[in-house]
Amino acid sequence: MPSTPPAQQVPKATTGKRPPTPASPKERTFHPSLDHDPSRKLRIETGSLIPVSEIARVCQMMLRRMEPGWQVDHFLEFQIKPRALSLLQKEAERFIIKWFTSANNFAKRTDRTTIEVRDFKMVVEVHRMFKQLGLLNLKAGT
């Protein structure tokens, strides 16, 4: 079916329309457990405070040594409070290759999360990273 030639098309109404309403600025809401200063800290299971930037830095160092394409997946679990987990996830999931379990009901019940890493050699590196950060209760599985 041929399209209507441009001369026979009805012109779009442009007069009488009001301009779009500008979006009202939204008030930013924060989780009550978060600090509002830029050096946000996490309260970790050990009770020590770790800057999010430090976790991000260590994860970036790990990522620089990784290459895509590994077939084997390895899992690490570490003990962490669920409220801290969601904050940790925001920063670290950009750098860790596969995924974190979310701070869902399971994590709340067990105080535990999982990181999936693509290379077995990285398991040692991740163990070392979390040991530096004071998370000592790591379990590795394949």
Summary of the structure (lengths in Angstrom):
residues: 142
radius of gyration: 24.0
end to end distance: 59.3
largest distance: 74.6
contacts: 320
relative contact order: 0.18
helix: 32%
strand: 15%
